[in-house]
Amino acid sequence: MIVVTGAAGFIGSCMLKKLYNERFTDLVAVDDFSKTQKSANYQSIPNLKLVNRDEFNDWLQQNHRLTQFVFHLGARTDTGEFNPEIFNALNLNYSKEVFNNCVKFGLPLVYASSAATYGMGEYGFIDNHDIVEDLKPLNPYGVSKNEFDKWVLKQERKPYFWVGIKFFNVFGPNEYHKGRMASVIFHAVNQIKETGKLKLFRSHNQDFKDGEQKRDFIYVKDAVDVLYWWMHHRKDSGIYNLGTGKARTFNDLAKAVFSALNIPEMIEYIDTPADIRDKYQYFTEADMQKLRKIGYNQSFMSLEDAVNDYVKQHLDSGLRWY
């Protein structure tokens, strides 16, 4: 059995579909399944075993001999939530329990960290273990992810194979339930369809023109390809970045969305809200050398190709889910 936590969510459900498409059929989905708006993310996968998030660690005690691999992708990801206790419970303490059980039962583990751990990028965006203690995340979500990374690196006993993945700006199908936390691409499509134009934040940094702020956008189909590769690689344990390695501007993103929708470009720049202006990131880009050096050689889709696929094959068609 292959376990995926966060299986009703965005990346988790796409990982389930990737595994199923690769003909792995003995799959275990772990999540809080009471949220019915997520059910479409996983209901197309036949014979899926559902395990409630609160029961998973007990379930693993009984089923570890039949378990082959654990993808721990479940987390509270709301960057607008500022109650640290929520993140301590779901992102830190729960993850420690999963990690310890993988040690106890000799199970390989891939878990979701986040590029949010890098904060303003004071130390760059390099997946070097030596800087993890010094990173300064900007919100409780990023703090919880970094605290877990720090805790993992301090453990004397670890799973025989483990990897923490620092996801950058992932977008793609199965994010429809995320509301305001869905990707910029998702919201851009809806806004353009409704108004014929797209609003982007104006730059308040003299080094960047309006709309020239940059992010490392990676398509979820590329992201799960990397996760799948790790399942077979099973060496070179550590914490790794996962982005394309090439930052693109919000203007580039906007042009790609307008092109995919076949609608003339109309961009309006608005002030960045004052309450987030001081912590607004003007540049993020994953340094991907570490992953490349150990053998991952697949290319990533360009922003234009990925947006075109997402819009035409999912957002603008009946096939909304991956």
N, C-alpha and C positions, 0 to 999 in steps of 0.2 A: 504494500500500500504506500502511496505517496500522499503526504499530508500538506494541505495549503491552508494556513490561517489567513483571516481576512478574505475568505473565499467569496463572500457576497459583495465585496467592494470592487474597486476599480482594477488595480493591478492584479489582485488575487484572482478575480474571476477570469481575467484574460490569461493568467497563467494556467488555470484549470483547462481553458479551451485549448491552449497550446499543447498541454500534455495529452488531452484527448485527441487532438488532431495528429499527434505523434503516436497514437495507438496505445496509450497508457489508459487502461479502463478501470483499474482498481484505485479509485481516487477518493480521498477523504477531505471534505470541506468543513472548515471550522470557522464559526462566526456567530454573531447574534442574529438569528434568523427571524426575529420578531418583526423586523422592519421590512414589510412586504414590498415596499417600493424598490427593493434591491433584488427581488426574486427573479426578475427577467434576466439578470446577469448570469445566472447559473442553471436555470431550469431546463435549458436545452441539452444539458449533459446527462445522458442516461445512466442509471444505476449509481448515482452519486451518493456516497454515504455522508450524511449530515451530522455533525457533532457540535453541540452548543459550546460557545466559547468558554463558559464557566465550568464546563464538564470535561474540557479537553485534557488537562493534565492528569485527571483521574482515569480518563479513557486510555491515555498513553501507558499508564501503569499496567493496564490489562492487555494492551494490544501492541506493545513495543516489539515483540518478536516478529510480528507480521509487517512492521513498518520499515520501509526502506530509506525514506528521505523526508525531511521536514523543511518546507518553505514557510518561514514565519513572516508573513506580509501584513498581518493585522496590526492596526494601530489607530489611535485617535489622532487625526491629522488636521484638525481645525486650528489654523493659526490665529483665529479670532477668539479662541477660548483662552482665558487667562487664569483659570483655577489650576494651580500646579498639582493639586491632589488628584485631579482626574488623570493627568498625564503620568503621575507617579504610579497610580494604580494600573493603568492600561498599558502604558508604553515602557515603563521601567520595571516594576515589580513582577508583572505578568511575564515579561520577556525574560527576566532572570529565572523564573520557574521553568519556562520552556527550555532555556539554555541548560540549566542544571539537569533536567530530565534527559536531554540529548547526551550530556556527559555520562549520566548514570547508565543509560541503555546503549551507549555506543552508536548513536544515530548522527548522520551528517546533517548539518544545519546551514541554511542560507536565510539571513534575516534582513529586514528592511531598516536601514538607517536613512539619512536624508541629507541633501545638500544644505538644508536649513541649519545644519550644525556649523557651517562656515561663517554665519553672521554677515558682516559687511565685507568679508574677504580680506581682513587685515593680514592674514597669513597666507593669502593666495587660496587656490582651490585645488590643492595637491593632496592626494590621499596618502599622506605620510603619517604613520602612527605617532611620530615624535611630536606632532603639533596638536594632537587631539586634546591634551590637557589644557592647552592655551586658548582654544577656540572660544569665541564669544557669541553664541546664538542670540537672536534678537527677540525671541518669544518663548513661552513655556514649552511649546511643541518642540522647537529646535533644542532647547535645553534638555528635555527628556531623552531625545535621541542621542545627544552627545554624552549625557550621563551614562546611558547604557553602553555606548562605545567605550567609554573610559573604564567602566566596570569590567567589560569583557576582556580588555587588554590586560587588566590586573589579575585575572584568574590564573592560578597555577594549573588547574585542570580545565581543559577545554575539550569539545568534541574532536574526534580524530581529524575531522574536516569541518571547517566553518568559514563562512564569509558574511561580512556585513556590507550591504550595498547602499551607497550614498546616491539616491535617485535625485536627478536634477528636475527640470520642468517636464514632467511626463504628461502627454495628452493622448486622447484617442477614445475609441468606443468603450462603453460600459461605465462612463463617468456621469451618466445622466442623473443619478440620484444625489450628486454632490452639492447641488445648489450653488451658492456663491463661491464654494471652494472648487468648482469645476474649472477647467483650463480656460485661458484667455481665448483660445480658438473656439471653444464651445460657446462662450458668451458672445464672441464677435459674430458668429454665424447668426445667432438669434437676434442680435441688435441690428445687423445689416438687413436681415429679412423684414424686420419690423419698421425700420426708419430709413433704410437706404443709405445709411452712413455709419461710421464707426468712430467712437470717441476714444482717444488715447490720452494718457497723462502728458502734460507739457513738461519739458525739462526745467528743473530748477538748479541745474548744475552747468556752469559755463563751459565745461568740457564736452557736453553732449547737446546736440541739437534736439528739437522736439521730435519725439518718436524714435530717436536713435539710441535709446536705452537698450541694452542687450541682455538676452537670456540664452541659456543653452536648452533649447526645446528638443525633446526626444520622443519619438512616436512609441506608444505602448507596445506595438507589435515588435519593434526592435528591442525594447526593454526585456520582454519575455523571452526573446531569442537568447539574450545573454544569460538570463536565469536558467534556461534549459541547458545551455552550454556548461554552466557550472555544475549541474547535476551529473554530467559525464566526466568533467575534468577532475574534480575531487582531489586537488592538491593546491599548493600555494595559498593556504589559508590566510585570511587577513581582511582588512577593510578596503573597499574599492569604490571609486567613482563610477557612476553610470549616467553619462550624457553623450552627446555626439562628439564633444570636443571642439565644437565650432559654435561660438555665440552668434546669434542673429538678432537684428533689431526688430522692435515692434512694428516699424514701418514695413519691413520685409514680411512680417507675419500678416499684416493687414492686406498688403498687395496679394499675397498668396490666397487669402480667404476670398477677396473680391474676385480674383481670377477663377477660383474653383466654383463660385456661385454665378459666374458670368454676369457680374453687375459692375457698372462703372465705379471707379475708386472715388470715395468721398470721405476724407478723414478730418475730424475736428479735434483740436487739442484743448484739453481742459486742465485746470490747475490740479496738481496732486493734493489731496486733502492735507491740511496743515498738521493733523495729528499723526500722520505717518511719514511726513515729508523728510524728517531728520533721519529716519531709518530706512528710507527707500533705497533699494539696491539698483545701481545704474549699470552694473556689469556682473554677470556670473558666467563661468565657462569651466566645464569639467576638464581637468588634466587627465587624459586617458592613457598616458604612457604606461602606467603600471599594469593595466589589463592587457594592453597590446604586447608588452614584453613577455608575458607568460603564455601567449599563443592565441588570443582571440583576434581573428583576422577578418571577420565579416564586416562589411561596410554598413553604415547607417543611412537610412533614407534622408534625402535632402528635405529641408523644411517645406519647400514647394510641393514635392512629390507626396510627402506625408500628409500635408493639409489637403491636397487634392483627393487622396485616398479616403481620408476621414470624412470629408464633406460629401463626396459623391457616393461612396460605398456605405456610409452609415448615417450621417446627420441629414442628408438630403434624399434619403431613400427609405424603403421599408425595412432594410436590414440594419437595424440600429445597433445590434449587439455583435460582439466578436464571437 
